[in-house]
Amino acid sequence: MSKYRSAARTDVGMKREHNEDSFLVNEDLGLFVVCDGMGGHAGGETASRLAVQTIEKELISAKLRVDDPFTRPGGAAGVPLAGALREAVEGACAAVFRTSRANPELAGMGTTCISLLVHADHAIVGHVGDSAPISFAMARSGNYPRTTRW
């Protein structure tokens, strides 16, 4: 049984007519990702969806390698896992950029991204853009920097 419970939900909010968010919950991998697309209806949805799919695919591929970062000892910092998450997020950035360049109707698309990789006693966070990690304890107490208007 897992040591944690997870759930995900997205909402269009009150300012927009369409939702450009994508999320991923892969408890088997310990991977949780939320991306907030930008660049218009088609562009934002495409960018956020492509980013979450790429991050998952990259980490699954990393797990299948001979030098699997999920089984290598990483010390206190979980260095192999942190490197794998960084590579996955960078791969997602590259995939969004390539797709934007190859499709004129998607020119200028992009996405913010927040990712969490949990394995053994490590929790590794990566983010791109203004999507910032906020812990549950911080959110409950209201003691966190509010950089985004909701």
N, C-alpha and C positions, 0 to 999 in steps of 0.2 A: 504494500500500500504506500502511496506517495506521502511524503512529509508535508505537503502543501496542497491547497486546493486552488484551482484557477478558473477564471471565467473571463469572457470578453464580450463586449458589446460596443456598437458604434451608433451614433445618432447624427443626423444632418444638422441639428442645432436650429437656432431661430433666425440666423442671418442668411443662410444659403438655401437654394432649392434642390441641390443634389449633394451627395456625399462623396468625397474623394478620399475617404479613409479606407485603409485595409489593415487587417490584423491577422496574426497567426498564433495559434496555441498548439504546440507540439510537446505534450508532456513527456512522451517517450524520450525525446531528445533533450528535454529541459529548456526548450526554446520558446520565448515569448517576444513577439514583435508587433509594434504599432507604427504605421506610416500614415502621414497626412499629406496627401498629394496636392500639387498646385500646378497651374498652367491651363486652366479651363477644364470643362467637364470631361472630355475624352482624355486630355493630357494628364490631369491629376489622378484620375482613376487608374489609368494605365501605369503611371509611374509608381504609385503606391502598391498596386497589385504585383508589378514586376519586381519591386524591391523585396517584398516579403517572400515571394516565391524563390528569388535568387538566394537570399540569405539561407533559407531552409535547404535548398539544393546544395549550396556550397558546404554547409555543415554536415549534411548527410554524406557528401563525397569525402570530406575530411575524416569522418568516422570510418570510412571504408579503406583509407590509406594504410600502408604498412606502418607509418609513424602516427597512428591514430592519436590525436591530442586528448581524447577522452580516456585513454588508458595510460598515457605517459605521466610519470610523476611530475608535478609542477611546483612543488613547494608551496609556500604560503600565498604566493601571488597567482597561482594557477596559470603560469606563463604560457604553456602550450595552448590552453583553452582560450586565453585572451588573444593570442595571435590568430587562432582559427576564427574567432568572432570578428576580429579586425579585418582579416582577409575576406570574410563573407560579406561584411558591410561594404568594403571597398569594391568587391565584385558587383554588388547591387548598384552602387553609384555608377560604375562603368557601364553596366547593362542599361541603366536608365539613360545615360548620356548617349550611348551608341544608338539606342532605339529612337531617341529624340532627333538625332542627326540623320537617321535613315528614313524618317517619316515626316515630311513637311507639315502635315496636319498636327503633329505632336511637338513641333519645335517649341522650345522653351519650357517643356514640362519638367517637373522635378518633384521631390518629396522630402519631407523631414522623416526621421526615423529614430525610434527608440527601441533598443533590443536588450533582452535579458537572457543570459545563458546560465542555467543552474545545473551544477554537477557535483556530486558528493558534498563537500563542505564549502564549495565555491559558488559565488554568485557574481557574474561578470556583466557589466552594463556597458553598452556602446550607444552613442547617439550622434546624429547628424542634424544640423539645423537647430531650430528653436524648440524642438521637442526635448524637454528636459526630464530626467528621472526624478520622481517624487516618491518617497517611500510611504507605505501605508501609515506608519507611525507619524510621519511628518504631516500627511494629509489629515489624519484624525485630529492632531493637535492644532492644525492651522498654522504651524510654525515652519513655513517654507517660503522662499522668495517667489512672489507671484510676478512672473515675467510675461504672462499671456493673459489677455482678456477673454473670459468665457462668457 
